[in-house]
Amino acid sequence: MDGNPAVSYYSVVDNLLVYIRATDATGTAWDPPVTADSTLAMSPGRTSLIIADGYPAIGYLGTTGLKYVRALDATGSTWDTPAGVDSAVTVGEQPCLAVVDGYPAFAYRNAGAPDLRFIRAENAQGSGWSMPQVLDSADDVGSWSWLAIIDGMPVISYMDETNFDLKLMTALDSSGSDWGTPEAAFSEGYVGAFNCIMEVQGHLAVCFYDGDPNYDLVYGVYY
């Protein structure tokens, strides 16, 4: 952040959301940790750290649902009041935060349904949020969701827990207001957990955990 590596994480012992930034570009030394949210009791899970309109921002889950907090400076030394994004989701899910067409956005699972959801902020800072879109609800879907921009369009990878598939959804516009049909990208065995996607030399590349019976880490280019 601001040229140096940074990390966000849960401090389980202190029950805090924490941000820490290196003091140099190579990450050989680090500043003391900074509390980004001290108001929640949470179970450990993935936090998602991005740059939103020039400042660090973190997406995460607490007992009151999906939350978002943005720093008040470029280095992340002080933080704004956290914003509630979707109170329907439960603790223990794996939200992924990314910048979609200039605004922060989440891909995430609502375990209560269960379904895959997408939500995008109403501005570049993330101070207001639109209503969530339910993208896939056919089975027990949405776990390990990952949001990335591929060839200018938002794409979400996620696991279908009913069929043990890794699925993909691609938006039909750059803002994610309209989406295509879910497709099973990989479906042999128990696949899709711990997945992530990114654009590699113009192609969609994916890595994921291939469970029982192989127990492998898999990397591949899908298209």
C-alpha positions in Angstrom: 0.0 0.0 0.0 1.4 3.4 -1.1 4.3 1.4 -2.6 4.8 -1.1 0.2 3.4 -4.5 0.9 0.5 -4.7 3.4 -1.6 -7.4 5.1 -5.1 -7.5 6.7 -6.1 -10.3 9.1 -8.1 -11.3 12.1 -6.5 -11.2 15.5 -8.4 -14.1 17.2 -6.8 -13.5 20.6 -7.8 -9.8 20.7 -10.9 -10.1 18.6 -9.9 -7.3 16.2 -9.6 -6.7 12.5 -5.9 -5.7 12.0 -3.9 -4.0 9.2 -0.1 -4.0 9.0 2.1 -2.4 6.4 5.8 -2.8 5.6 8.2 0.1 6.0 9.9 -0.6 2.7 9.0 -2.0 -0.8 10.7 -5.3 -0.2 8.9 -6.1 3.1 12.0 -6.6 5.2 10.6 -4.5 8.1 7.1 -3.7 9.2 5.2 -1.0 11.1 3.3 -1.9 14.3 -0.2 -3.4 13.6 -3.1 -1.0 13.3 -6.7 -1.8 14.4 -9.1 -1.4 11.5 -12.2 -2.5 13.4 -12.4 -3.1 17.2 -16.2 -3.4 17.5 -16.9 -7.0 16.4 -16.8 -10.5 17.8 -16.0 -12.8 14.9 -14.9 -16.3 14.0 -11.7 -16.4 11.9 -12.1 -16.2 8.1 -10.7 -14.6 5.0 -10.2 -10.8 4.9 -9.9 -9.1 1.5 -7.6 -6.1 1.1 -7.7 -3.7 -1.9 -6.9 -0.1 -2.9 -10.2 1.8 -3.2 -9.9 5.3 -4.6 -6.2 5.5 -3.5 -6.6 4.3 0.1 -6.5 0.7 1.6 -9.9 -0.9 2.2 -10.8 -4.3 3.7 -13.8 -6.5 3.2 -14.6 -9.1 6.0 -17.4 -10.7 8.0 -18.5 -10.1 11.5 -21.4 -11.1 13.6 -23.5 -8.4 12.0 -22.8 -9.6 8.5 -20.7 -8.5 5.6 -18.6 -5.4 6.4 -16.3 -2.9 4.6 -13.9 -0.4 6.1 -11.6 2.0 4.3 -8.5 3.9 5.6 -8.4 7.6 6.0 -4.9 7.9 4.4 -2.8 6.2 1.8 -0.7 4.3 4.2 -3.5 2.9 6.4 -2.4 4.6 9.6 -6.0 5.5 10.6 -9.3 4.0 9.6 -12.9 5.2 9.0 -16.0 3.8 10.7 -16.9 0.3 9.2 -19.9 0.1 6.9 -22.5 -2.7 6.9 -22.9 -4.2 3.4 -25.2 -7.2 3.7 -26.5 -8.2 7.1 -28.0 -11.5 5.8 -24.7 -13.4 5.5 -23.3 -15.4 8.4 -19.9 -15.5 10.1 -17.4 -18.0 8.6 -18.0 -17.3 4.9 -15.2 -16.3 2.5 -15.9 -12.9 0.9 -13.7 -11.5 -1.9 -13.4 -7.7 -2.5 -12.2 -6.2 -5.7 -12.5 -2.9 -7.7 -15.2 -3.3 -10.4 -15.4 -0.4 -12.9 -13.9 1.9 -10.4 -16.1 1.0 -7.4 -15.5 -1.6 -4.6 -17.5 -4.8 -5.0 -17.9 -8.2 -3.3 -18.5 -11.8 -4.4 -19.6 -13.9 -1.4 -21.8 -16.7 -0.2 -25.0 -16.4 1.8 -24.9 -19.6 3.8 -28.5 -19.2 5.0 -29.9 -19.6 1.5 -27.4 -20.8 0.4 -26.5 -18.8 -2.7 -23.8 -16.8 -4.5 -24.1 -13.0 -4.2 -22.5 -10.0 -5.8 -22.8 -6.4 -4.5 -21.1 -3.2 -5.7 -20.6 0.1 -3.9 -22.4 3.3 -5.1 -19.2 5.3 -5.2 -15.4 4.9 -5.4 -14.9 5.2 -1.6 -17.5 2.5 -0.7 -19.5 4.8 1.7 -22.8 3.5 0.2 -23.8 0.2 -1.2 -26.4 -1.1 -3.7 -28.7 -4.0 -3.1 -27.1 -7.5 -3.4 -27.7 -9.6 -6.5 -28.3 -13.3 -6.2 -26.3 -14.8 -9.1 -26.6 -18.6 -8.5 -29.0 -20.4 -6.1 -29.6 -23.7 -7.9 -27.6 -25.8 -5.3 -25.4 -25.2 -2.3 -23.2 -22.7 -4.0 -20.9 -19.7 -3.4 -18.3 -21.0 -1.1 -14.7 -19.9 -1.7 -15.9 -17.2 -4.0 -13.2 -15.2 -5.8 -13.8 -12.0 -7.8 -11.4 -10.7 -10.5 -11.4 -8.6 -13.7 -10.7 -10.7 -16.8 -10.5 -9.0 -20.2 -12.3 -6.0 -18.7 -15.3 -8.0 -17.2 -15.9 -9.1 -13.6 -15.6 -12.9 -13.3 -16.4 -14.9 -10.2 -15.1 -18.4 -9.4 -16.7 -20.4 -6.6 -17.4 -23.9 -5.4 -20.7 -25.9 -5.9 -20.8 -27.9 -2.6 -23.7 -30.1 -3.9 -21.9 -31.3 -7.0 -18.2 -30.7 -5.9 -17.6 -28.5 -9.0 -15.6 -25.4 -9.5 -18.0 -22.9 -11.3 -17.5 -19.6 -13.1 -19.8 -16.7 -13.7 -18.9 -13.9 -16.1 -20.6 -10.5 -16.1 -22.1 -9.2 -19.4 -21.0 -5.6 -18.6 -18.0 -4.0 -16.9 -20.0 -2.9 -13.8 -21.5 -6.3 -13.0 -25.1 -5.2 -13.3 -25.9 -8.2 -15.6 -24.4 -11.7 -15.5 -24.3 -14.7 -17.8 -25.1 -18.3 -16.9 -23.1 -20.3 -14.3 -20.8 -22.9 -15.9 -18.9 -25.8 -14.4 -15.3 -25.1 -15.3 -13.9 -28.2 -13.5 -16.0 -31.1 -12.3 -13.9 -34.2 -11.9 -13.5 -35.2 -8.2 -13.9 -32.9 -5.3 -12.7 -29.6 -6.8 -13.1 -25.9 -6.2 -12.1 -25.2 -2.6 -9.5 -22.5 -1.9 -9.7 -21.3 -5.5 -8.6 -18.1 -7.1 -8.5 -16.6 -10.6 -6.6 -13.9 -12.4 -5.7 -12.8 -15.9 -2.4 -14.2 -17.1 -1.2 -12.9 -20.5 -4.8 -12.3 -21.6 -6.2 -15.6 -20.4 -8.2 -16.7 -17.4 -6.0 -18.7 -15.1 -7.3 -20.6 -12.1 -5.8 -22.5 -9.2 -7.8 -24.6 -6.7 -7.6 -27.5 -4.3 -8.5 -30.9 -5.8 -9.6 -33.0 -2.8 -10.5 -36.6 -2.3 -9.0 -38.8 -3.8 -6.2 -36.7 -5.3 -5.4 -34.0 -2.7 -3.6 -31.8 -5.2 -3.0 -28.1 -5.8 -4.1 -27.5 -9.4 -3.3 -24.7 -11.8 -4.7 -24.3 -15.3 -5.7 -21.9 -18.0 -9.4 -22.1 -18.7 -9.7 -19.8 -21.7 
